[in-house]
Amino acid sequence: MSIQPSIGQPLSRLEGHLKVTGAAKYAGEYNVPDLLYGYVINSTITKGKIVSINTDAAKALPGIIEVFTHENRPSLARFDFQYADMDAPPGHVFRPLNEADVKYNGQPIALLVAQTFELARYAATLVKVIYEEEPFTTDLNGEREKGRSPKIGLATMLKPLPPKPKGDFEKAYAHSFAKAEGEFFHGTEHHNPLELFATTTVYEGEGKLRIYDKTQGTINSQLYVANIFGLHFKDVQVIAPFVGGGFGSGLRPQYQLFMSVMAALALKRNVRVTLDRHQMYTFGHRPPTIQQTKFGAEANGKVNALYHRAIAETSKFEDYTEVVVNWSNMLYPAQNTLYEYELVPLDVYSPLDMRSPGGSTGMHAIESTMDELAYKLNMDPLQLRLLNYAETDVSVGRPYSSKELRQCYLQGAEKFGWDKRSPEPRSMKRGNKLVGYGMATGIWEANRLLARAQAILTPDGKLEIKSAVTDIGTGTLTVMTQIAADELGLPIEDVTFSYASSKMPFAPIQGGSFTVATVGPAVKAACRALSKKLLKKAKNIANSSLAGADREEVIFKNGYIYLKENPTTGIPFIEIIKANKGKAIKTTNAAMPNPLKLKKYSRATHSAVFVEVEVDEELGVVNVTRALTTVAAGRIINPKTATSQILGGMIWSISKALREETISDFRLGKYMNQNLAEYHIPVHADIHQLDVLFIDEKDDVVNDLGVKGVGEIGLVGMPPAIANAIYHATGKRINQFPIHFDSLL
């Protein structure tokens, strides 16, 4: 029986059964013997110094093992670079328990270690801390005049600074036939994955550790631990097969990893440290950002002037940056542009990449300003975008590796029924509800990095693939299995993808929508190399039917190698294993992007989003009644998992536009709603008809699989589409997210 190709098939997630039955183990669930539990104490002030920490009452409790503070923590690495990680921005990396200085509210200042979690948590209430407070600033808007240019570091390779000005923006804008401008504000957001951050460190003696960590990069955590604690890399194994949501929060090692490892090494015991929900607000977040836009167009609708300025928050010890203002000229070919991006250092922890960092912020301002420009021109918003469609990326003067955005617009508009839209605001009603249609464009970079993978033909003739990559719920396990199965012509059930261990071949952190585009080619390369190895051994078998055949003259299917010209007889894998004395056959290979080829092109995933909202005219309540996202993302390996990614982004878009924000009290310098009761996210009743449509797109540049990422693209275009639909429904342009009902009354 012939095996049907796996790529392109909507396979359910291979680990799905483990997750829904509770069999999947997460970082804080591994059963290890002789386990101690740590609880972190966090600073209650925003800035200052710790004068004293009295731990006597806590230590007097039976079952308390130790209390670690800056006064008694073990000796650690001295230099900043030893604390850095794959996602570290320029600056001085935060060091837990390093000194008496308090840099931000919620900073970890001590670790209680006890025989039970409950005891450690209770003992933390008995620790008395005396502080010397200092003045602080945490209000971005109040400090906006202190903005400065970001420091340049390695991070700017993946997060480029704004392009240089082109033409004469001021003159072109002054003479524009139509003008649109606005000021936009996004407050702080926190990742809030369902799984809390946890680390279980197993002490294996002589400085050897096995660490179960919530992370989006096992090797990243391994390097962090080894460098800080002076361990050999090979003696540190980090394992993370299941991650209960990351959204960027696991890209950098969080402080529970440091605490767990520190205690395990000092006590020579197994130690688990789990953060509770309010502690999930004490590291990283999407930074609040203030944006200003000015777009101008000629009478025929051609955009001729683009200005975009962003002022964002960072900490006082690192320069965290996002790509916020660069996107508009990638989409709309204006000849006169001016882009500015500034940071304001505040007394907060460094912001952290959060799904579609910068893109979901910047595209709100860009696409809402384009919508406003369409109304000034008395033009359909879709027609304005088609009129200004860019065949090349004029911001850098390079063609796109592929771009089917036009088909996203056209096919999306037809499926959504955009032609049923009445152009005038407040002109569509359904009962007592105002109805609005809005649309917007989405764009996200299509990057690729270096990765390695190992392919093994096991003694029973099955295929095993190994990679250190994690699966943060995106379907990586399933997709990599599909790629490997097709390369060697095997059914899915004969392929095992082993992953998420730092002992396995290198994979970068999982984020930025580059995982399949990065690890997928490595898996393909390893399988391709294994196929050549198998063919070589098959040719050496006595009376081999494959003698003299090269790789291009054979096919692999059903666990056999066949001649293409005679596909009825072949040599089974199991016979090749026998000829190899029953031993497994292995190969490890790397897949690296070709920088000379890639730099000739701009590479991006594109989308067009169409949204319908209903707004209660009396109460101001907004419902997103239906939405469609059309996506051009190259070759889709698994339509089911890819659709799931887009739907997740669309749901988060509703959250971003209408629900989600972290409230700050600038007098206290702290976040006030550090729980899921008051940090509002959508529930089932908020979600109605959501549809996804993938557009056929061929890309031969970004990688040899032709794939682009889809993790971020589902979030960048829909928030502005919701805002634009609300304007169409109500005639009110709200430029602050989330949009509260009182703004619409």
Buried (B, 14 or more C-beta within 10 A) or exposed (E): EEBEEBBBBEBEBBBBEBBEEEEBBBBBBBEBEEBBBBBBBBBBBBBBBBEEBEBEEBBEBEEBBBBBBBEEBEEBBEEEEBBBBBBBBBBEBBBBBEEBEBBBBBBBBBBBBBBEBEBBBBBBEBBEBEBEEEEBBBBBEEBEEBBEEBBEBEBBEBBEBBBEEBBBBEEBBEEBBBBBBBEBBBBBBBBBBEBBBBBBBBBEEEBBBBBBBBBBBBBBBBBBBBBBBEBEEEBBBBBBBBBBBBBBBBBBBBBBBBBBBBBBBBBEBBBBBBBBEEBBBBBBBBBBBBBBBBBBBBEEBBBBBBBBBBBBBBBBBBBBBBBBBBBBBBBBBBBBBBBBBBBBBBBBBBBBBBBBBBBBBBBBBBBBBBBBBBBBBEBBBBEBBBBBBBEBBBBBEBEBBBBBBBBBBBBBBEEBEBEEBEBEBBBBBEEEBBBBBBBBBBBBBBBBBBBBBBBBBBBEBBBBBBBBBBBBBBBBBBBBBBBBBBBBBBBBEBBBBBBBBBBBBBBBBBBBBBBBBBBBBBBBBBBBBBBEBBBEBBBEBEEBBBEEBEEEEBBBBBBBBBBEEEEEEBBBBBBBBEBBEEEEBBBBBBBBBEEEEBEEBBBBBBBBBBBBBBBBBEEBEBBBBBBBBBBBBBBBBBBBBBBBBBBBBBBBBBBBBBBBBBEBEBEBBBBEBBEEEEBBBBEEEBBEEBBBBBBEBEBEBBBEBBBBBBBBBBBBBBBBBBBBBBBBBBBBBBBBBBBBEEEBE
